[in-house]
Amino acid sequence: MSEQPVHEVEPRVSRSLLVRLVVVVVAFLAAGAGAGVLWERLWHAPAGVTYKGHWYIEPAGPDVSFQGIALFVLIAFPLGILLGVLVGLWRGHETAVALTVLVAASVAGFVMYAVGSSLGPADPQALAAGAADYTTDITGGLGLTAPDHDRVPWHSTALLVLPTGAMAGLVVTYLLSGKGLARRPRG
């Protein structure tokens, strides 16, 4: 009698899963960089004036200083949803994929900020430090906070928008896919 070989479940992660996760990460990072370029292209730098080494938006108001943040959110959230849905359509290894999407989307939000702000104008507070009072040719920098002299431009909860959208798209795709939610026949 010959013995049948015992098939053991390999604890190693399959090569196809690793390739899939790398593709997900690269897709999110590329999309974050592209969104950063779009963010900078669609944004209009506000005008301002210097006074005593500081730069102030002119005309002042929250609507002017909030435009860059609002535009970031309007680009990042739908992008996150779209990427989450696309990744969710690729079934299998849902836990590993969900964790990868969460990390990749978080990094993509930072990439979006870094690309957009590096393409935009320089920090107006740094430029105003050496400028004469009432200088008006300095425009605002692209950031996620108000351009006040004591603010760090990337300390914002807006960086959570892309991962929130991605996780929402992924979860909705997982929940609403035909797998597991099919109607049972009555009868």
C-alpha angles and dihedrals in degrees: 000000000000120000120235113236113253111236111219123201107246113229090205120104111251119249092236091056092052091049089049093050092048090051090052092050093047091047092052094046093048091047090049091052092047091048090051090055091048091047092054094044095052096043122093115212112235120234121240147172133233124232127173093345096311132102121229129188112248115231091030122219143115093254091064097044093044096056096089093048093047091049091050090054093045090055101036101048099054090041090054092049092049094049092045092052092047092050091045092057089063098078129207136065091037096174095052091044093049092051091046092049091050093051096039093048091049091052090044089057090056090045090052090052094044095049095044096046094045091053092047129076121295123270105288093210091060091047092047093055091076100030128101119255116277095021107158104182096085115098127201124270124239110256143136098247136053110285094248118147094244097049129100105224096224101043096107140120087226086088087071093061099083095049090044092053092045093051091046091052092046095048093046090050092050093047098044099041116111092251111099097356100072117133114255117229116254119217 
